[in-house]
């Protein structure tokens, strides 16, 4: 059975997800929350500390906490797979491979994956969903050394990241993400169920091992009505860099 502060933390998470407390608004005071849940202020402090550690609310003590994000926002403060993010929201991640096959590495593949041009690499087109609803289209290129392990995974695997860890011990440790907006092409529109030329959020990412060895690079396209992105920064720590459009 969950401890009382864990139950309260989960109740607050759900309230934030339902936008009872919207981003930028203030949570009730610790005194008010303690009275509402019938617990001590110490128990409330444990609950809000958990939400603060997750980046959902501000960490300032002695004042009402401001809501920073909901779990429906994909935060880049930590490296999480799509399936891990979905589970954190209490949602079910789904996946389906539409097409996959080997192609010679292009110049772009070679640069991103630190390979020689022409090296056979695995291209995978995958639709990802939340509770069965398509929200993400992944076009991923895997490095030659990990491609056979990816190729052997069943097409409807919900978490390639987890499966690779279980079968090969691979840990996706570092990621670089470039975020912009693009218009949905014909294939995007068909697979995501959106109108052609409608807006999509695009994340181009390269993921590496702890040793910095590239594993994959991907062009990920999210339905803009289903997912948003958040970056938490401060005076002392700014994970966000501004660049001109490429």
FIKE-127780 format. One record per residue (C-alpha): residue number from 1; x, y, z. Coordinates in Angstrom, 2 decimals. Layout:
<node NUM, <X, Y, Z>>;
...
END
This chain:
<node 1, <0.00, 0.00, 0.00>>;
<node 2, <1.33, 3.45, -0.96>>;
<node 3, <2.36, 5.86, 1.76>>;
<node 4, <0.03, 8.79, 2.35>>;
<node 5, <2.41, 11.37, 0.87>>;
<node 6, <2.69, 9.26, -2.30>>;
<node 7, <-1.11, 9.16, -2.60>>;
<node 8, <-1.28, 12.94, -2.22>>;
<node 9, <1.50, 13.45, -4.77>>;
<node 10, <-0.38, 11.26, -7.25>>;
<node 11, <-3.62, 13.16, -6.62>>;
<node 12, <-1.84, 16.46, -7.30>>;
<node 13, <-0.29, 15.06, -10.49>>;
<node 14, <-3.73, 14.06, -11.76>>;
<node 15, <-5.13, 17.48, -10.85>>;
<node 16, <-2.35, 19.16, -12.82>>;
<node 17, <-2.95, 16.83, -15.78>>;
<node 18, <-6.66, 17.73, -15.69>>;
<node 19, <-5.62, 21.42, -15.61>>;
<node 20, <-7.33, 22.03, -12.30>>;
<node 21, <-3.99, 23.75, -11.66>>;
<node 22, <-2.78, 25.17, -14.97>>;
<node 23, <0.84, 25.95, -15.87>>;
<node 24, <1.76, 29.25, -14.23>>;
<node 25, <-0.88, 29.01, -11.50>>;
<node 26, <-0.21, 28.49, -7.81>>;
<node 27, <-0.96, 25.40, -5.76>>;
<node 28, <-2.85, 25.92, -2.49>>;
<node 29, <-0.71, 26.63, 0.57>>;
<node 30, <0.74, 23.73, 2.55>>;
<node 31, <-1.72, 24.54, 5.33>>;
<node 32, <-4.68, 24.38, 2.93>>;
<node 33, <-3.45, 21.14, 1.35>>;
<node 34, <-2.92, 19.59, 4.77>>;
<node 35, <-6.47, 20.50, 5.77>>;
<node 36, <-7.89, 19.23, 2.46>>;
<node 37, <-6.21, 15.83, 2.73>>;
<node 38, <-6.43, 15.56, 6.53>>;
<node 39, <-2.68, 15.17, 7.06>>;
<node 40, <0.19, 17.08, 8.64>>;
<node 41, <2.13, 19.79, 6.81>>;
<node 42, <5.14, 17.49, 6.93>>;
<node 43, <3.29, 14.91, 4.86>>;
<node 44, <2.30, 17.60, 2.37>>;
<node 45, <5.93, 18.76, 2.15>>;
<node 46, <6.96, 15.21, 1.20>>;
<node 47, <4.31, 15.13, -1.54>>;
<node 48, <5.22, 18.49, -3.06>>;
<node 49, <8.92, 17.65, -2.84>>;
<node 50, <8.27, 14.70, -5.14>>;
<node 51, <6.49, 16.93, -7.68>>;
<node 52, <9.29, 19.47, -7.45>>;
<node 53, <11.89, 16.78, -8.17>>;
<node 54, <9.88, 15.78, -11.26>>;
<node 55, <9.87, 19.37, -12.53>>;
<node 56, <6.08, 19.74, -12.26>>;
<node 57, <6.16, 22.55, -9.69>>;
<node 58, <8.65, 25.15, -8.48>>;
<node 59, <11.06, 24.27, -5.71>>;
<node 60, <10.89, 27.51, -3.74>>;
<node 61, <10.18, 26.89, -0.06>>;
<node 62, <8.14, 29.05, 2.26>>;
<node 63, <5.73, 30.12, -0.47>>;
<node 64, <2.96, 28.71, -2.62>>;
<node 65, <4.39, 26.50, -5.36>>;
<node 66, <3.94, 27.53, -8.99>>;
<node 67, <2.96, 24.86, -11.54>>;
<node 68, <5.69, 24.55, -14.18>>;
<node 69, <4.44, 21.74, -16.41>>;
<node 70, <1.98, 18.89, -16.76>>;
<node 71, <2.95, 15.29, -17.43>>;
<node 72, <1.49, 15.68, -20.93>>;
<node 73, <4.45, 17.95, -21.68>>;
<node 74, <7.59, 16.14, -22.82>>;
<node 75, <10.41, 17.53, -20.65>>;
<node 76, <13.97, 17.55, -21.91>>;
<node 77, <15.44, 18.00, -18.45>>;
<node 78, <16.08, 14.25, -18.51>>;
<node 79, <16.45, 11.65, -21.26>>;
<node 80, <13.30, 9.55, -21.41>>;
<node 81, <11.95, 7.21, -24.03>>;
<node 82, <8.44, 7.72, -25.39>>;
<node 83, <7.23, 4.67, -23.45>>;
<node 84, <8.77, 5.91, -20.18>>;
<node 85, <7.13, 9.29, -20.65>>;
<node 86, <3.76, 7.66, -21.38>>;
<node 87, <3.98, 5.51, -18.24>>;
<node 88, <4.74, 8.59, -16.15>>;
<node 89, <1.40, 9.99, -17.31>>;
<node 90, <-0.43, 6.78, -16.55>>;
<node 91, <-0.96, 6.19, -20.28>>;
<node 92, <-0.25, 3.14, -22.42>>;
<node 93, <2.41, 3.53, -25.10>>;
<node 94, <1.86, 1.67, -28.35>>;
<node 95, <4.07, 1.23, -31.37>>;
<node 96, <3.85, -0.23, -34.84>>;
<node 97, <6.53, -0.53, -37.50>>;
<node 98, <5.17, 0.59, -40.87>>;
<node 99, <8.35, -0.13, -42.82>>;
<node 100, <11.97, -1.03, -42.19>>;
<node 101, <14.98, -1.97, -44.26>>;
<node 102, <18.68, -1.52, -44.81>>;
<node 103, <20.06, 1.30, -46.95>>;
<node 104, <23.58, 2.59, -47.57>>;
<node 105, <24.45, 5.38, -45.13>>;
<node 106, <24.09, 8.82, -46.69>>;
<node 107, <26.45, 11.67, -45.93>>;
<node 108, <24.05, 12.88, -43.23>>;
<node 109, <23.79, 9.38, -41.71>>;
<node 110, <27.57, 9.10, -41.69>>;
<node 111, <28.05, 12.43, -39.94>>;
<node 112, <25.38, 11.82, -37.29>>;
<node 113, <26.29, 8.18, -36.59>>;
<node 114, <30.09, 8.48, -37.03>>;
<node 115, <30.14, 5.94, -39.85>>;
<node 116, <31.57, 5.72, -43.34>>;
<node 117, <29.27, 6.65, -46.20>>;
<node 118, <27.75, 3.54, -47.74>>;
<node 119, <27.74, 1.52, -44.51>>;
<node 120, <24.46, -0.49, -44.35>>;
<node 121, <22.20, 1.08, -41.72>>;
<node 122, <18.66, 0.18, -40.66>>;
<node 123, <15.87, 2.66, -41.45>>;
<node 124, <12.66, 2.22, -39.45>>;
<node 125, <9.36, 4.07, -39.91>>;
<node 126, <7.29, 3.65, -36.74>>;
<node 127, <3.96, 5.07, -35.54>>;
<node 128, <3.74, 5.63, -31.78>>;
<node 129, <0.49, 6.07, -29.89>>;
<node 130, <-0.98, 6.93, -26.51>>;
<node 131, <-3.75, 4.51, -25.53>>;
<node 132, <-3.95, 3.46, -29.18>>;
<node 133, <-4.27, 7.00, -30.57>>;
<node 134, <-1.46, 7.87, -33.04>>;
<node 135, <0.51, 10.90, -31.84>>;
<node 136, <4.07, 10.42, -33.13>>;
<node 137, <5.77, 9.34, -36.33>>;
<node 138, <9.41, 8.25, -35.96>>;
<node 139, <11.82, 7.99, -38.90>>;
<node 140, <14.86, 6.45, -37.25>>;
<node 141, <18.23, 5.39, -38.61>>;
<node 142, <20.17, 2.93, -36.45>>;
<node 143, <23.95, 2.50, -36.49>>;
<node 144, <25.23, -0.66, -38.13>>;
<node 145, <26.45, -2.22, -34.87>>;
<node 146, <22.99, -2.14, -33.23>>;
<node 147, <20.83, -2.64, -36.36>>;
<node 148, <20.60, -6.47, -36.14>>;
<node 149, <19.27, -6.28, -32.57>>;
<node 150, <16.65, -3.69, -33.58>>;
<node 151, <15.66, -5.69, -36.66>>;
<node 152, <14.85, -8.74, -34.53>>;
<node 153, <12.33, -6.86, -32.32>>;
<node 154, <8.67, -7.54, -33.07>>;
<node 155, <6.91, -4.76, -35.05>>;
<node 156, <4.42, -3.88, -32.30>>;
<node 157, <6.94, -3.60, -29.44>>;
<node 158, <5.90, -0.72, -27.19>>;
<node 159, <9.44, 0.16, -26.06>>;
<node 160, <12.46, -0.50, -28.25>>;
<node 161, <14.62, 1.26, -25.65>>;
<node 162, <13.59, -1.17, -22.91>>;
<node 163, <13.88, -4.20, -25.17>>;
<node 164, <17.42, -3.28, -26.24>>;
<node 165, <18.39, -2.84, -22.60>>;
<node 166, <16.96, -6.24, -21.68>>;
<node 167, <18.53, -8.08, -24.60>>;
<node 168, <21.85, -6.28, -25.11>>;
<node 169, <22.39, -4.15, -21.98>>;
<node 170, <22.35, -1.00, -24.11>>;
<node 171, <21.63, 2.21, -22.22>>;
<node 172, <20.59, 5.34, -24.13>>;
<node 173, <22.56, 7.81, -22.04>>;
<node 174, <22.80, 11.13, -23.89>>;
<node 175, <20.65, 12.93, -26.41>>;
<node 176, <20.77, 16.09, -28.49>>;
<node 177, <17.43, 17.46, -29.67>>;
<node 178, <16.61, 20.11, -32.26>>;
<node 179, <12.97, 21.21, -32.11>>;
<node 180, <11.05, 23.04, -34.82>>;
<node 181, <7.70, 23.01, -36.63>>;
<node 182, <6.96, 21.47, -40.03>>;
<node 183, <3.93, 20.99, -42.25>>;
<node 184, <2.56, 17.46, -42.46>>;
<node 185, <3.37, 15.70, -45.71>>;
<node 186, <1.07, 13.20, -47.35>>;
<node 187, <2.54, 10.22, -45.47>>;
<node 188, <2.56, 12.12, -42.15>>;
<node 189, <-1.09, 13.07, -42.59>>;
<node 190, <-2.19, 9.54, -43.46>>;
<node 191, <-0.38, 7.83, -40.60>>;
<node 192, <-1.18, 10.40, -37.90>>;
<node 193, <-4.74, 11.13, -38.98>>;
<node 194, <-4.21, 14.86, -39.50>>;
<node 195, <-4.81, 17.12, -42.48>>;
<node 196, <-2.08, 17.52, -45.05>>;
<node 197, <0.04, 20.63, -44.46>>;
<node 198, <-1.23, 20.79, -40.88>>;
<node 199, <1.33, 21.77, -38.22>>;
<node 200, <3.51, 19.12, -36.61>>;
<node 201, <6.16, 19.48, -33.91>>;
<node 202, <9.43, 17.99, -35.14>>;
<node 203, <12.29, 16.76, -32.98>>;
<node 204, <15.52, 15.77, -34.71>>;
<node 205, <17.60, 13.83, -32.24>>;
<node 206, <20.83, 11.89, -31.93>>;
<node 207, <21.15, 9.45, -29.04>>;
<node 208, <24.42, 7.97, -27.78>>;
<node 209, <25.77, 5.51, -25.21>>;
<node 210, <27.54, 6.58, -22.02>>;
<node 211, <30.78, 6.44, -24.00>>;
<node 212, <29.39, 8.83, -26.60>>;
<node 213, <28.94, 6.20, -29.32>>;
<node 214, <25.97, 7.12, -31.55>>;
<node 215, <23.14, 4.58, -31.49>>;
<node 216, <20.48, 6.25, -33.62>>;
<node 217, <19.36, 9.46, -35.18>>;
<node 218, <15.75, 10.22, -35.83>>;
<node 219, <13.26, 12.67, -37.31>>;
<node 220, <10.28, 12.52, -34.94>>;
<node 221, <7.01, 14.27, -35.81>>;
<node 222, <4.37, 14.84, -33.13>>;
<node 223, <0.77, 15.89, -33.52>>;
<node 224, <0.74, 19.43, -32.19>>;
<node 225, <-2.67, 18.95, -30.54>>;
<node 226, <-1.45, 15.95, -28.56>>;
<node 227, <2.02, 16.80, -27.22>>;
<node 228, <3.97, 19.85, -26.07>>;
<node 229, <7.59, 20.22, -24.98>>;
<node 230, <9.04, 21.88, -21.89>>;
<node 231, <12.54, 22.93, -20.90>>;
<node 232, <13.20, 23.96, -17.29>>;
<node 233, <16.03, 26.40, -16.79>>;
<node 234, <17.31, 28.92, -14.30>>;
<node 235, <20.00, 31.56, -13.92>>;
<node 236, <22.47, 28.88, -12.83>>;
<node 237, <21.47, 26.16, -15.29>>;
<node 238, <20.20, 26.73, -18.81>>;
<node 239, <19.74, 23.59, -20.90>>;
<node 240, <18.20, 25.54, -23.79>>;
<node 241, <20.32, 27.00, -26.59>>;
<node 242, <19.01, 29.32, -29.30>>;
<node 243, <20.10, 28.68, -32.88>>;
<node 244, <19.10, 30.12, -36.22>>;
<node 245, <16.88, 27.92, -38.37>>;
<node 246, <18.72, 25.35, -40.49>>;
END
